[in-house]
Amino acid sequence: MLRQNYIIFTLIWMVAGCRTDVDLIAPEARERIVVYAILKAHDSVQYVRLGRLFVTREDAAAYAARTDLNVAARVTIIDLRDTSRQWVGVPETVLKVPDQPFYPVQVVYRLAFRPEAGRVYRLIADVPDRPDLRVEAQCRVPPAPYIAKPETLLPQAGNQYTYPTWDLTKKYNVEFYSQFNTTLPPQTPAYELRVLFRYAQVRAAGDTVYKTLQIGPRRFVHQGTNPYQRYQVAEKEILLTAYANLQEPAQAYLYDSTALSQAWQLELTALDTILYNYLRINDPATTDFTTVKPEYTNVQNGLGIFGATNSSRRYFRIDACSQYLLRLNNAPPPLFTCTLE
């Protein structure tokens, strides 16, 4: 009986001692550095963005809008194959889009070098007088994929050449190898495919705006162990996306349609393993509101991502039907059936 009374008293004490409000500020929360840096082997300039992880009891958006979360640090990237090759970031100020509800000034660190495929790079960020905030990360640059289709150039009569033609109303197989040396095993877990289109929007006489339309990225994984890969673009996928984006008021949409025009471009980007995992885990398409999303980072003593990409490009032309359906260059209808249906 005494044991039962003790148990009942303990339960009453536990219930009475419960609070209805929950403290969301974790007691172990501390200031940390967040890193976002993606090395791009096809660019000669790299950028590193640093920020401070903050914890506040007030509205987070309001706090971020008036609080400078930039970090003054010494940012260094080192080539681990040859540690004498080091680059120090130069801070640059970037103004954010005015309607974004965050602090209007962003500081990024600019490093002038071109990463090399196969090399491992280490990033170090030191904050003056704060050794506890020092962060490190490293990544390996993947090889650039070798695109076999679309082809580079096609020979024409009279020693002339042209870029291959893509009928956007039909499905299309992009064929490639994981790297230029087609005999080596694949080293890339995933890729992103983009199509870029450069054109001019003639809004009125003397009022022409030059634009670039990006379609994608479409992300997909490397299949199997064969270095040869094929990605199929669905029928009218590029056509319908381009059509939907070319609906602004204009007298004409113009572009260079000559044989060696680079107005249409296909870009295939190799993702390193770290970056691919980061993108996959943070992709809204792979999670829902009931999923506990793991915090994925390769930054020691901090958060964020330090990854790498490597890209290859091919140029192509579009056929007469595609040009007519997109209303480019005031193209006339072809002699055969040509519709968006």
C-alpha positions in Angstrom: 0.0 0.0 0.0 2.8 2.4 0.9 4.5 1.6 -2.5 1.3 2.4 -4.4 0.9 5.7 -2.5 4.5 6.6 -3.4 4.0 5.8 -7.1 0.8 8.0 -7.2 2.5 10.9 -5.4 5.4 10.6 -7.9 3.0 10.8 -10.9 1.2 13.8 -9.4 4.5 15.6 -8.9 5.6 14.9 -12.4 2.4 16.2 -14.0 2.2 19.2 -11.7 5.8 20.0 -12.5 5.2 20.0 -16.3 5.3 23.3 -18.2 3.0 24.0 -21.1 5.6 26.2 -22.9 8.5 24.6 -24.7 11.9 26.2 -24.8 13.1 25.8 -28.4 16.5 27.4 -27.6 18.8 24.4 -27.2 21.1 24.9 -24.2 24.1 23.6 -26.2 23.5 26.1 -29.0 26.6 28.1 -29.9 27.9 30.4 -32.5 29.1 28.5 -35.6 30.3 29.3 -39.1 28.2 28.2 -42.1 30.2 27.7 -45.4 28.9 27.6 -48.9 31.5 27.1 -51.6 31.4 25.1 -54.8 34.6 24.9 -56.9 33.9 25.1 -60.6 36.6 23.6 -62.7 35.4 25.5 -65.8 35.7 28.9 -64.2 38.9 30.9 -63.5 37.4 32.6 -60.4 35.9 30.8 -57.3 33.7 32.2 -54.6 33.3 31.3 -50.9 30.4 32.5 -48.8 30.5 32.5 -45.0 27.8 33.2 -42.6 27.0 32.9 -38.9 24.6 30.4 -37.5 22.3 32.4 -35.1 19.8 31.4 -32.4 17.2 33.9 -31.4 13.9 33.9 -29.4 12.3 36.5 -31.7 11.1 36.2 -35.3 14.0 34.7 -37.2 13.2 36.5 -40.5 13.0 39.9 -38.7 16.3 39.2 -36.9 18.1 38.2 -40.1 16.7 41.3 -41.9 18.5 43.7 -39.6 21.4 41.7 -38.4 24.7 41.5 -40.2 25.6 37.8 -40.3 28.6 38.1 -42.5 31.9 36.9 -41.1 35.2 38.7 -41.4 37.7 35.9 -41.9 40.9 34.8 -43.7 39.8 32.3 -46.3 42.5 30.1 -47.8 42.2 27.2 -50.3 45.1 24.8 -50.6 46.0 22.3 -53.3 46.8 19.1 -51.2 48.8 17.6 -54.1 51.1 20.7 -54.0 50.6 22.6 -50.7 52.8 25.5 -52.0 49.8 26.3 -54.3 47.6 28.4 -52.0 45.0 31.1 -52.7 43.7 33.7 -50.2 40.2 35.0 -50.7 39.6 38.7 -51.3 36.3 40.0 -49.7 33.8 41.5 -52.1 30.4 43.1 -51.2 27.3 41.9 -53.1 23.9 43.5 -52.8 21.1 41.1 -52.4 17.8 41.4 -54.3 15.8 44.2 -52.7 12.7 42.2 -52.0 14.5 39.4 -50.1 13.8 39.6 -46.3 17.4 39.4 -45.3 20.3 41.7 -44.5 20.9 43.6 -47.8 24.7 43.2 -47.9 26.4 39.9 -48.5 30.2 39.5 -48.3 31.8 36.8 -50.5 35.4 35.8 -50.9 36.9 35.8 -54.3 39.8 33.5 -55.2 41.4 33.7 -58.7 42.3 30.1 -59.8 41.0 27.3 -61.9 40.6 24.0 -60.0 42.0 20.9 -61.7 40.2 17.6 -62.1 41.3 14.8 -59.8 42.9 17.2 -57.3 41.8 17.5 -53.6 41.5 21.0 -52.2 41.2 22.1 -48.6 39.4 25.2 -47.5 40.4 26.9 -44.2 38.5 29.9 -42.7 40.1 31.6 -39.7 38.3 34.3 -37.7 40.6 36.8 -36.0 40.7 36.3 -32.2 38.2 33.5 -32.4 40.2 30.2 -32.8 37.0 28.4 -31.7 35.3 29.4 -35.0 38.0 28.0 -37.3 36.5 25.7 -39.9 38.1 23.3 -42.5 36.7 21.2 -45.3 38.0 19.5 -48.4 36.7 18.2 -51.7 37.9 16.4 -54.8 37.2 17.9 -58.3 35.5 15.3 -60.6 36.6 14.9 -64.2 34.6 16.7 -66.9 32.3 14.4 -68.8 33.0 13.8 -72.4 29.9 14.4 -74.5 29.6 12.2 -77.6 26.1 13.4 -78.7 25.4 16.1 -79.6 28.6 16.0 -81.7 31.1 18.7 -81.7 30.8 19.7 -85.4 29.4 18.1 -88.5 31.2 18.5 -91.9 29.4 20.2 -94.8 30.1 20.7 -98.4 33.0 22.9 -99.4 35.1 22.3 -96.2 32.3 24.0 -94.1 31.1 22.8 -90.7 27.9 23.2 -88.7 26.6 22.3 -85.3 24.2 19.3 -85.2 20.5 19.9 -85.4 18.0 19.0 -82.6 14.3 18.5 -83.4 12.8 19.7 -80.2 9.5 18.0 -80.9 11.1 14.5 -80.5 12.9 12.8 -77.7 16.6 13.0 -77.8 19.4 10.9 -76.4 22.3 12.7 -74.9 25.3 10.3 -75.0 28.4 10.8 -72.9 31.3 9.2 -71.0 32.2 9.9 -67.4 35.5 11.5 -68.6 37.6 12.1 -71.7 39.6 8.9 -71.2 36.8 6.6 -72.0 38.7 3.5 -70.8 38.8 4.6 -67.2 36.1 3.6 -64.7 33.6 6.2 -63.7 34.4 8.5 -60.8 31.3 10.6 -60.7 28.1 9.7 -58.8 25.7 12.1 -60.5 25.3 14.8 -63.2 23.2 17.8 -64.0 22.0 18.7 -67.5 21.0 22.2 -68.6 20.0 23.8 -71.8 20.8 27.5 -72.3 19.3 29.7 -75.0 20.5 33.2 -75.8 18.1 35.5 -77.7 16.9 39.0 -78.2 13.5 40.3 -77.2 12.4 43.2 -79.4 9.9 45.0 -77.3 9.6 48.1 -79.6 11.6 50.0 -82.2 14.9 50.8 -80.6 14.0 48.7 -77.5 15.8 45.3 -77.6 16.7 43.3 -74.5 19.2 40.4 -74.7 18.4 37.5 -72.5 19.5 33.9 -71.6 16.9 31.3 -70.8 18.1 28.4 -68.7 16.2 25.1 -68.8 17.1 22.8 -66.0 19.0 21.5 -64.2 17.8 17.9 -64.6 19.8 15.8 -62.0 20.4 12.1 -62.6 22.8 9.5 -61.2 25.5 7.5 -63.0 24.0 4.1 -63.9 26.1 1.0 -63.3 29.9 0.7 -63.8 30.1 1.4 -67.5 31.7 4.8 -68.3 29.3 5.2 -71.2 26.0 6.8 -70.2 22.9 7.9 -72.0 20.2 10.4 -70.8 17.0 10.7 -72.7 15.3 14.1 -72.9 11.6 13.6 -73.2 9.6 14.5 -76.3 8.9 18.2 -76.5 10.4 18.7 -72.9 12.8 21.5 -74.0 10.3 22.9 -76.6 7.4 23.3 -74.1 9.6 24.8 -71.4 11.1 27.3 -73.9 7.6 28.1 -75.3 6.3 28.8 -71.8 9.1 31.3 -71.1 8.8 33.1 -74.4 5.4 34.7 -73.8 6.3 38.2 -72.8 5.0 41.1 -75.0 7.4 41.5 -77.9 7.4 42.5 -81.6 9.8 39.6 -82.3 12.1 37.1 -80.7 15.4 37.0 -82.6 18.5 34.8 -82.3 21.5 33.8 -84.4 20.5 30.8 -86.5 23.6 30.5 -88.6 25.5 27.2 -89.0 28.0 28.0 -86.2 25.7 29.9 -83.9 26.2 29.2 -80.2 22.8 30.5 -79.2 21.6 27.0 -78.1 23.9 25.3 -75.7 23.8 22.0 -73.8 25.8 21.9 -70.5 26.5 18.6 -68.7 28.0 19.0 -65.2 29.6 16.3 -63.1 29.0 16.6 -59.3 31.4 15.3 -56.7 30.1 12.9 -54.1 29.9 15.4 -51.3 27.9 17.9 -53.3 25.6 15.3 -54.7 24.8 13.9 -51.2 24.2 17.5 -50.0 21.8 18.3 -52.8 20.0 14.9 -52.5 19.4 15.3 -48.8 18.2 18.9 -49.1 16.0 18.3 -52.2 12.3 19.0 -51.3 11.2 16.4 -53.8 12.8 13.6 -51.7 11.4 14.7 -48.3 8.1 15.7 -46.7 7.0 17.6 -43.6 7.1 14.4 -41.5 10.6 13.5 -42.4 13.4 14.3 -40.0 16.1 15.7 -42.4 19.6 14.8 -41.3 22.2 17.6 -41.2 24.7 16.8 -43.9 28.0 18.7 -43.9 31.6 18.1 -44.7 32.7 21.3 -42.8 34.7 20.5 -39.6 33.5 22.6 -36.6 30.9 24.2 -38.8 28.0 23.7 -41.2 27.4 24.0 -44.9 29.1 22.5 -48.0 32.5 22.6 -49.8 32.0 20.7 -53.0 33.1 20.7 -56.6 31.8 20.4 -60.2 33.2 20.1 -63.7 31.3 20.8 -66.8 31.4 20.2 -70.6 29.4 21.9 -73.3 28.1 21.3 -76.7 26.3 23.7 -79.1 23.4 22.7 -81.3 20.9 24.2 -83.8 17.1 23.6 -83.8 15.1 22.5 -86.8 12.6 24.6 -88.8 9.6 23.3 -87.0 11.0 24.1 -83.6 11.9 27.6 -84.7 8.4 28.2 -86.1 6.7 26.9 -82.9 8.8 29.1 -80.7 8.1 32.1 -83.0 11.8 32.8 -83.5 13.1 35.1 -86.2 9.5 35.3 -87.5 10.0 31.9 -89.1 7.3 30.8 -91.5 5.5 27.4 -91.0 7.3 24.5 -92.6 5.7 22.5 -95.4 5.0 19.5 -93.1 2.7 19.2 -90.1 4.2 21.0 -87.1 2.2 21.6 -83.9 2.8 21.7 -80.1 0.1 19.0 -79.6 
